[in-house]
């Protein structure tokens, strides 16, 4: 039986050198902006003829604490030192060694620098949570603290939401919190102003903007690759334990015939260039011993249509990253997926089905990445028939992760207001609302199994459109 908090012995000091230089409320009105999301897809789900979603096939005791064992209190873990070379300077950073399975929440830059951050810190310290994903470079292209980085400073990309980043991170480490730095990759409107040559351009030479009015940088441009990786390396040098890339994809709101990517785009597909970027990033971070993770659409796990659209090939990307984080929000699956009329209203079955698909796809790899899914801690009123989310719905997703045989997860709420009642407090054996079962009736697992086995792949994809979405909702930034 695995414990959610692991007591570590004394770990010897490890010194790893890096070769080479490196250059945003917990209510049902507006709590859920899903990061890097295209849409609720209509019948866009892969076939899964060999998948059996059978809850009983996984030994729950192997992944979840029995009721007789409470969440233990935190015991300090050892920090190790790593030496990184950044430009001509060698920097010694401290990072947590042998951290337990990650159970984390997303924190935006503004909230990380706000007084409300203390509430989040208290929640992490007093529950099963042990990690935070904090914005380093956000959706607007801004770095959230005063980063010592030549191009970041040249582009005036710094916004000092977080003051004193090293002491900020040291404080989190002193509380045994694993800190992941989120770097938004190819959606970067700031660069449209500061370095337009790096952006995606239309055939007429003008900069391409999506419907939200935001520009995208060109995934085919290797100078962009270097810029993103160098930001990741600098963040790691500043003390982040892991670097997580988000928006590792192409915009879905423009046809390939309408833009000019250049840089060999006539000989390399979207999938190939995204995979090459991930490989390059993994190699660069690997030289320094930096843990690297990637966020991907949940619908690309085994779906050729969505893969071609955004350029994310789940298995190919999984070959290179330390951790892959599929965004498997139930609200983002269309009607009838897994045989469920409204997947949003059946969080357990939807997450279980998605994780079974993930296992099927990744089992073919010689080196399998760690899988750490993003889960939905927000309501989705734009989804027809969807009900508001409760703590029980959040817990149902966490339970599905364990029952699928995995032990890591992340909660997403862009307004950074979480349903704390879904979490198990230190010293307790059950979450605060005292139930493990979702509040709404759920379809039986056996019926879900039958529907998955009979599901056919559909070529219907809603390109960055939200089913039943209100007109004021921006694509890739969905709020309720």
C-alpha positions in Angstrom: 0.0 0.0 0.0 1.4 3.4 -1.0 1.4 6.2 1.5 0.6 9.7 0.2 3.4 11.2 2.2 6.7 9.4 2.2 9.3 9.7 4.9 12.7 10.0 3.5 16.0 9.2 5.1 19.0 11.4 4.8 20.1 11.8 1.2 23.7 12.4 0.2 24.4 15.8 -1.4 24.4 15.4 -5.2 26.1 17.9 -7.5 25.0 17.7 -11.1 26.6 20.0 -13.7 25.0 21.3 -16.8 27.1 21.1 -20.0 27.0 24.0 -22.5 25.5 27.5 -22.4 21.8 28.4 -22.3 20.9 31.5 -23.3 -5.4 33.1 -13.1 -12.8 31.3 -6.8 -14.9 28.6 -5.9 -18.3 29.6 -7.2 -20.4 28.5 -10.2 -20.3 31.8 -11.9 -16.8 32.2 -13.1 -14.4 29.7 -11.6 -13.2 27.6 -14.5 -11.0 28.8 -17.3 -9.5 25.7 -18.9 -6.0 26.3 -19.9 -5.0 25.6 -23.5 -8.4 24.1 -24.5 -9.8 23.9 -27.9 -13.4 23.0 -27.3 -15.9 20.5 -26.1 -15.6 18.1 -29.0 -18.6 16.5 -30.5 -18.2 12.8 -30.8 -14.5 13.3 -31.2 -13.1 10.2 -29.4 -10.9 7.4 -30.6 -12.0 3.9 -31.0 -11.0 1.7 -28.1 -11.9 -1.8 -29.1 -9.3 -3.3 -26.8 -10.0 -1.2 -23.8 -12.1 -2.5 -20.9 -13.0 0.1 -18.3 -13.3 -2.3 -15.4 -13.0 -0.7 -12.0 -12.5 -4.1 -10.4 -9.4 -4.9 -12.5 -7.3 -2.5 -10.4 -6.4 -3.1 -6.8 -7.4 0.0 -5.1 -5.3 -0.8 -2.1 -2.3 -0.6 -4.2 -2.8 3.0 -5.0 -5.0 4.5 -2.3 -4.8 4.6 1.4 -7.1 2.3 3.4 -9.5 4.0 5.7 -7.5 2.9 8.7 -4.4 4.9 7.6 -4.8 8.7 7.8 -2.8 11.2 5.8 0.4 11.6 7.7 1.9 14.8 8.8 4.7 16.3 6.7 8.3 15.2 7.5 11.0 17.4 6.1 12.7 16.1 3.0 16.3 16.6 1.8 17.3 19.3 -0.7 20.0 18.6 -3.2 22.1 21.1 -5.0 22.6 21.4 -8.7 25.0 23.6 -10.6 23.6 25.1 -13.8 25.5 27.2 -16.3 23.5 30.2 -17.6 25.3 32.3 -20.1 28.7 32.8 -18.5 27.5 32.3 -14.9 27.4 29.2 -12.8 24.4 29.1 -10.5 23.8 26.7 -7.7 20.1 25.8 -7.1 18.4 23.7 -4.5 15.7 21.3 -5.5 13.7 18.6 -3.6 15.1 15.1 -3.9 12.9 12.0 -4.4 9.6 13.8 -3.9 6.5 11.7 -3.4 3.8 11.3 -6.1 2.7 14.8 -7.1 -0.7 16.0 -6.0 -0.9 19.7 -7.0 -2.8 22.8 -7.9 -2.3 25.6 -10.5 -1.4 29.0 -9.2 -1.3 32.1 -11.5 1.4 34.7 -11.3 -0.9 37.4 -9.8 -2.2 35.1 -7.1 1.3 33.9 -6.3 2.2 37.5 -5.5 -1.1 38.3 -3.7 -2.0 38.0 0.0 -4.5 35.2 -1.0 -1.5 33.0 -1.6 -1.3 32.4 2.1 -4.7 30.7 1.9 -3.4 28.3 -0.8 -0.3 27.6 1.2 -2.4 26.7 4.2 -4.5 24.4 2.1 -1.4 22.6 0.7 0.1 22.2 4.2 -3.0 20.8 5.8 -4.2 18.4 3.1 -2.9 15.7 0.9 -1.6 18.3 -1.6 2.2 18.6 -1.9 2.8 20.6 -5.1 2.1 23.8 -7.0 2.2 24.6 -10.7 3.1 28.3 -10.8 3.2 30.5 -13.9 6.7 31.4 -15.0 5.7 32.7 -18.5 2.0 33.2 -18.9 -0.6 33.2 -21.7 0.3 36.9 -22.5 4.0 36.1 -22.9 5.0 37.8 -19.7 7.4 36.4 -17.2 5.9 36.6 -13.7 8.9 37.8 -11.8 12.1 39.7 -12.4 14.0 37.1 -14.3 17.7 37.7 -15.1 17.5 36.9 -18.8 18.8 39.0 -21.6 16.0 38.6 -24.1 13.3 38.7 -21.5 14.7 42.0 -20.3 15.2 43.2 -23.9 11.5 42.4 -24.7 10.5 44.0 -21.3 8.5 40.8 -20.7 9.0 40.9 -16.9 6.0 41.7 -14.7 7.0 41.4 -11.0 4.0 39.6 -9.6 6.3 37.5 -7.5 8.9 39.4 -5.5 12.2 37.8 -4.5 11.8 34.6 -6.4 14.6 32.7 -4.7 13.3 33.3 -1.2 9.7 32.7 -2.4 10.7 29.2 -3.7 12.9 28.5 -0.7 9.9 29.1 1.6 7.9 26.6 -0.4 10.7 24.1 -0.2 11.0 24.5 3.5 7.3 23.4 3.6 8.2 20.4 1.4 6.2 21.7 -1.5 7.3 20.6 -5.0 7.2 23.6 -7.3 6.6 23.3 -11.1 7.2 26.2 -13.3 4.6 26.6 -16.1 5.9 28.1 -19.4 3.3 28.9 -22.1 5.1 28.0 -25.3 3.6 29.0 -28.7 0.9 31.4 -27.7 2.7 34.7 -27.1 1.1 38.0 -28.1 3.9 40.0 -26.5 6.4 38.7 -29.1 4.1 40.1 -31.8 5.1 43.5 -30.6 8.6 42.9 -29.5 9.8 40.4 -32.2 7.3 40.0 -34.9 9.6 38.0 -37.1 9.1 35.1 -34.7 5.3 35.1 -35.1 3.0 33.1 -37.4 2.2 35.3 -40.4 -0.6 35.2 -42.9 0.1 34.8 -46.6 0.0 38.6 -47.1 2.7 39.0 -44.5 0.6 40.3 -41.7 0.8 38.8 -38.2 -1.8 36.1 -37.5 -4.1 36.8 -34.5 -6.6 34.3 -33.1 -10.2 35.3 -32.3 -9.1 36.4 -28.9 -6.8 38.9 -30.5 -3.7 37.0 -29.5 -0.7 36.2 -31.7 1.2 32.9 -31.9 4.9 32.3 -32.3 6.0 30.0 -35.1 6.7 26.4 -33.9 8.9 26.0 -37.0 11.3 28.7 -35.9 14.1 27.2 -33.9 15.0 30.6 -32.4 11.7 30.4 -30.6 12.7 26.9 -29.3 15.9 28.4 -27.9 14.0 31.3 -26.3 11.5 29.0 -24.6 14.1 26.5 -23.3 16.4 29.3 -22.0 13.5 30.7 -20.0 12.9 27.2 -18.6 16.5 26.8 -17.7 16.7 30.1 -16.0 13.5 29.3 -14.0 15.1 26.1 -12.9 18.2 27.9 -11.9 16.0 30.2 -9.9 14.8 27.2 -7.9 11.8 25.6 -9.7 11.9 21.9 -9.3 10.4 21.1 -12.7 9.6 22.9 -15.9 6.2 22.3 -17.5 5.5 23.5 -21.1 1.9 24.4 -22.0 0.4 25.4 -25.4 2.9 23.1 -27.2 0.8 23.2 -30.3 -0.5 25.1 -33.3 -3.6 27.4 -33.2 -6.7 25.7 -34.4 -8.4 28.8 -35.7 -6.6 29.2 -38.9 -6.2 26.9 -42.0 -2.7 25.9 -43.1 -3.5 27.4 -46.5 -4.0 30.9 -44.9 -0.6 31.2 -43.2 3.0 30.9 -44.1 5.1 29.0 -41.6 8.2 28.8 -43.7 11.3 27.2 -42.1 10.8 23.9 -43.8 7.1 23.6 -43.2 6.7 22.2 -46.7 8.7 19.1 -45.7 7.8 18.7 -42.0 4.3 18.1 -40.7 2.9 19.8 -37.6 3.2 16.5 -35.7 6.8 16.2 -36.7 7.8 19.7 -35.7 6.0 19.6 -32.3 7.7 16.3 -31.6 11.1 17.6 -32.6 10.6 20.6 -30.3 9.7 18.4 -27.4 12.7 16.2 -28.1 15.0 19.2 -28.3 13.6 20.6 -25.1 14.0 17.3 -23.3 17.6 16.9 -24.4 18.5 20.5 -23.3 16.8 20.1 -19.9 18.3 16.6 -19.6 21.8 17.9 -19.8 21.1 19.9 -16.7 19.2 17.3 -14.8 16.0 19.4 -15.0 12.7 17.5 -14.8 10.5 18.4 -17.9 6.8 17.9 -18.4 4.4 18.7 -21.2 0.7 19.5 -21.2 -1.4 18.0 -24.0 -5.0 17.9 -25.1 -6.8 14.9 -23.6 -8.5 14.3 -26.9 -5.3 13.7 -28.7 -4.5 10.6 -26.7 -5.6 8.3 -29.5 -7.3 10.5 -32.0 -5.7 11.2 -35.4 -8.1 14.1 -36.2 -7.1 16.2 -33.2 -3.5 15.1 -33.6 -3.3 16.5 -37.1 -5.1 19.6 -36.1 -2.9 20.7 -33.2 0.3 18.8 -34.0 0.3 16.8 -30.7 1.1 13.1 -31.0 0.6 11.7 -27.5 2.9 8.7 -27.9 5.6 10.5 -29.8 5.7 13.3 -27.3 5.7 10.7 -24.5 8.9 9.2 -25.7 10.9 12.3 -24.6 9.3 14.0 -21.6 9.8 13.0 -17.9 6.1 13.5 -17.4 3.1 14.0 -19.7 0.0 15.8 -18.4 -3.1 15.2 -20.5 -5.9 17.7 -19.9 -8.8 15.3 -19.5 -11.5 17.6 -18.2 -14.9 15.9 -18.4 -16.4 19.1 -19.7 -14.3 18.9 -22.8 -15.7 15.6 -24.1 -18.7 15.7 -26.3 -22.1 13.9 -25.9 -22.0 10.1 -26.0 -18.2 9.8 -25.5 -17.7 6.5 -23.6 -21.5 6.1 -24.0 -22.1 8.9 -21.5 -24.8 11.4 -22.5 -23.0 14.3 -20.8 -19.4 13.4 -19.8 -19.2 16.5 -17.6 -21.8 14.9 -15.4 -20.0 11.6 -15.0 -16.5 12.7 -13.9 -15.4 9.3 -12.6 -16.2 7.3 -15.7 -14.8 10.0 -18.0 -11.5 10.2 -16.3 -11.2 6.4 -15.9 -11.9 6.0 -19.6 -9.3 8.6 -20.6 -6.6 7.1 -18.4 -7.3 3.7 -19.8 -6.8 5.1 -23.3 -3.6 6.7 -22.1 -2.3 3.4 -20.8 -3.1 1.7 -24.0 -1.2 4.2 -26.1 1.8 4.5 -23.9 2.2 0.8 -23.2 3.8 0.5 -26.7 6.8 2.7 -25.7 10.1 1.2 -24.5 10.5 4.2 -22.1 7.2 5.2 -20.7 6.7 8.7 -19.2 5.1 9.4 -15.9 1.5 10.4 -16.4 0.1 13.2 -14.3 -3.3 14.3 -15.5 -5.0 17.7 -15.2 -8.4 17.4 -13.5 -11.4 19.7 -13.6 -12.1 21.8 -10.5 -14.5 24.2 -12.2 -18.1 24.3 -13.5 -18.8 24.4 -17.2 -22.2 26.2 -17.8 -21.4 26.5 -21.5 -21.9 22.7 -21.8 -25.6 21.8 -22.6 -27.1 20.0 -19.6 -24.0 20.4 -17.4 -24.6 20.7 -13.7 -22.4 22.8 -11.4 -19.4 21.0 -10.0 -19.1 20.0 -6.4 -16.3 18.7 -4.2 -17.7 15.2 -4.8 -17.2 15.7 -8.5 -13.6 16.7 -8.0 -13.0 13.8 -5.7 -14.6 11.4 -8.2 -11.9 12.3 -10.7 -9.1 11.8 -8.2 -10.5 8.4 -7.3 -10.6 7.5 -11.0 -6.9 8.3 -11.3 -6.1 5.9 -8.5 -8.5 3.2 -9.9 -6.8 3.5 -13.3 -3.5 2.6 -11.6 -1.9 6.0 -11.4 -1.0 8.1 -8.4 -0.3 11.7 -9.6 -2.8 14.5 -10.5 -3.2 18.2 -10.8 -6.2 20.4 -10.2 -7.0 23.3 -12.6 -9.0 26.4 -11.8 -7.8 29.5 -13.6 -9.2 31.8 -10.9 -7.3 29.7 -8.4 -10.2 28.9 -6.1 -10.4 25.3 -5.3 -13.0 23.0 -3.6 -11.0 22.2 -0.5 -13.7 19.8 0.7 -12.6 17.4 -2.0 -9.3 16.9 -0.4 -8.2 14.7 2.5 -6.8 16.7 5.4 -3.7 15.7 7.3 -4.8 13.2 9.9 -8.0 12.2 8.2 -8.8 9.2 6.0 -11.6 10.7 3.9 -12.2 14.0 2.2 -14.0 16.7 4.1 -17.4 16.1 2.5 -17.2 12.5 3.9 -18.0 10.7 0.7 -16.0 9.2 -2.2 -19.1 8.9 -4.5 -20.0 11.7 -6.9 -23.2 13.6 -5.9 -24.9 12.8 -9.2 -26.0 9.4 -10.4 -23.3 7.7 -12.4 -23.6 5.2 -15.2 -22.3 1.8 -14.3 -18.8 0.9 -15.2 -19.9 -2.2 -17.1 -22.1 -0.1 -19.4 -19.2 2.3 -20.0 -17.0 -0.6 -20.9 -19.5 -1.8 -23.6 -19.8 1.7 -25.1 -16.1 2.2 -25.2 -15.6 -1.2 -26.9 -18.2 -0.3 -29.5 -17.2 3.4 -30.0 -16.1 4.3 -33.5 -13.7 7.0 -34.3 -15.2 10.2 -35.6 -13.7 12.8 -37.8 -15.9 15.5 -36.4 -13.9 18.2 -34.6 -15.0 21.7 -33.5 -12.1 23.9 -34.2 -11.7 26.1 -31.1 -15.5 26.3 -30.9 -17.3 25.7 -27.7 -20.5 23.7 -27.7 -23.3 25.9 -26.4 -20.8 28.5 -25.4 -21.8 32.1 -24.7 -20.6 34.6 -27.2 -18.3 36.4 -24.8 -16.2 33.3 -24.1 -12.7 33.5 -25.6 -11.4 30.4 -27.1 -8.4 28.8 -25.3 -9.6 30.8 -22.3 -12.9 29.3 -21.2 -14.6 30.6 -18.1 -17.9 29.9 -16.5 
